[in-house]
Amino acid sequence: MTSTIKTDAQEDQLIQQLSDHYSSILEGIGEDAGREGLLKTPERAAKAMRFLTEGYQMDAESILRSAMFREDYSEMVIVKDIELYSLCEHHLLPFFGKAHLAYIPNGYIVGLSKIPRVVDVFARRLQVQERLTDQILHCVQSTLNPLGVAIVIEARHMCMMMRGVQKQNSVTTTSAFTGAFQRVETRNEFLNLIGNKLH
């Protein structure tokens, strides 16, 4: 997805449009959008939604390409416990958790901070956890062209905790693997390493 940077005037107009919609929602649920405690709520909610979905304006591949370095290192590189916060596209409720990602370089490594930034790019869109997992994996694979990529995401979904089945302790785990990580021994090494408390 190509990022689109909006001008300040376009951004202000969008915030106003979103604010108007939030005012209608407040009135629709029976609230008084004009009472003191809610006067600025539509604008705050609009700005929060823009922040929580700013991934639509960002290009994950460009982020990776900005910090690629030639290096002969060819062992596993793992970035674990990457915090993520996203919005479920079915109910617009948050889901949150951690991502663990590894890759095996094939001539190039990437600045370590870029991996969490890529996670944020895709997490800050309306998502389902399964697609989020695949998007991060394929971005790293197609941009760095490593010998393999592995990712595991563990998340709690407010749509399960606050509504519906209301299960407070359930955790959803998704995973995906390419290249060398499709071999059982390499995949198990990764899973063992992220399962151990190394820090």
N, C-alpha and C positions, 0 to 999 in steps of 0.2 A: 504494500500500500504506500503510495507516494504521500509524503507529508506536505501539508499546506499551511504556511505561516500567514496568519491574519494580521491586518493592520490594526492599530489601536482603535480606529473608528469602527472597523468591522467587529472587533472584539466587544466593544462597548454596546454595539447594536445587538449582538448575540446575547450578551448578558441581560440586556433589557427584555428581549424576547423570552428568554428562559424565566426571568423573574415574573413576567406576566403569566406565564403558564403555571408557575408555582403558586402564585396568588389564586388562580382559578382552582388549583388542587386543594388549597387550604379551605376555600369557600365550599368546594364540593364535598369535603368531609364534615362540614358543619361548623367550621371555625370562623371567627371574625378576623379577616386578614388585616383589618384596620386597627385592631387593639394594640396597645403599647408593646407587649412582648413579641408580637409578630410583625411589627412594622418593617423591620429590615430582614426578616427571615427569607422572603423570596429572593432577595439579592444575594444573601449569604449562601443559600442553597444553590443558586445558579453558579456562583463562583466555585463552590465546592464541587459541583458536577463537572465543571470545566476542568478543574484540577484532576479529578478522579478519572477523566476520560482523555487526558492530554496525550495519551499514546497514539491517538489518531493523527496527531500533528507531528509525530516523530518517525524517523527512519532508522530502524534497528541495524540494518546492514551498514549504513553510513557510520553509525557509532562504532561498530566493530572495525571497519576499514580505517577509521581515524587513528587506531592504535595497534596496527599489525606490524610485527617485527620479525625479520628473518632470524631463525634460531634452529640449531641442529637438535635440540632437545626433543626426544621422542617417547617420553614416558607419560604416564597419566597426570593431568593437571585437574585438580578438583577445587571447586568453589562451593562450599556447603553452607547451609543455614542462611540462605538468602531470604530475608523477609519479603513477603509479597502481600499486597492488598488489591482486591479486584471487586468488580460488581457482577453478580450473576445476571445474565441477560434475560432470564425468565421472570424474575421478580424485582430486579434492581436493588437487591439486598447484597451486602458485602459477603465475600468469602476471603479468608486470610490464612496464611500459613507460611511454609518455608519451601524453597526450591533448593535442590542439590544438583549441581551440574559438573560433568567432567568431559574433557576432550583429550585426545592423543594427538599432539601436533604432527604436522606433515610439512615441515619447512617453515612454518610460521607459528608464533605465539601471539597472544593478544594481551593488552594491559588488563590486569585483573579486575579493575573497577568497571570495565566495560561489560562484563558478564552480568552483574547485578543491574546495570542500566538497561541491558537488553530485556531482562526479566520485567523491569518496570514498564518498558515500552508496550509490551503485550499485555501485562496485567492491567494497565490503565486504559482499558477498553472494556466494553461489555463483553463478557466471556462465559464460556463453560470451561471447567478445569481440563477436560480432555483436549479441547482445541488449544488452550493456552500451552499445555505441555508440548504438543506437536509443533506449534509455531516457534517456540523458543528453540527446540531441537533443530528444526529445519533451517532456521536463520543462521545458527552457529555452523551447521554442516555446510550450507551452501556458500557462506562467506569465507570461512577459514579453510575449507576443504581438508579437514583433519582426517586422521585414520579412523576416527569414530567419535561419536558423541553419545553421552548418557545423561538422562535427566530423570529425577524423581521429584514429584511435588506432593506434599502432604498439606491438606487444608481443611478448615472447619467452615461450614456453610451456614450463614444465618437463616437462609430460607428453610433449613432443616431444624434449626435450633429455636427460632422465634415463632414459626408458624408450621403448618402441616403436621409432620410426625413429632415435632418438638423433642428431638433427641439431642441432649446437651453434650454428650461425650463422644459422638461419632466423628471419625476422621476419615476423609476420602484421600486415597493414595493413587496417583497415576504415574506411569513411567513410560519411557520410550528410549530406544537404542538404535544406533546406526553403526555400520562398519565393524570395527574390532570388538565393540561391546555386544555384538550379537553372538560372540563366542562365550560359552558358559563360564569358562574360567576368568575371563576378563570382566564380564558382567558381575560375577560373584566378588571379585576383588573390589570393584567399585562399591557394591552394596555393603560389603564388610567395612570398608573405610568410612562410609557415611554413617554407618551404624555405631561406630566407635567414637567416643568422646575424645577427640584429638586436641581440643583446646581447653 
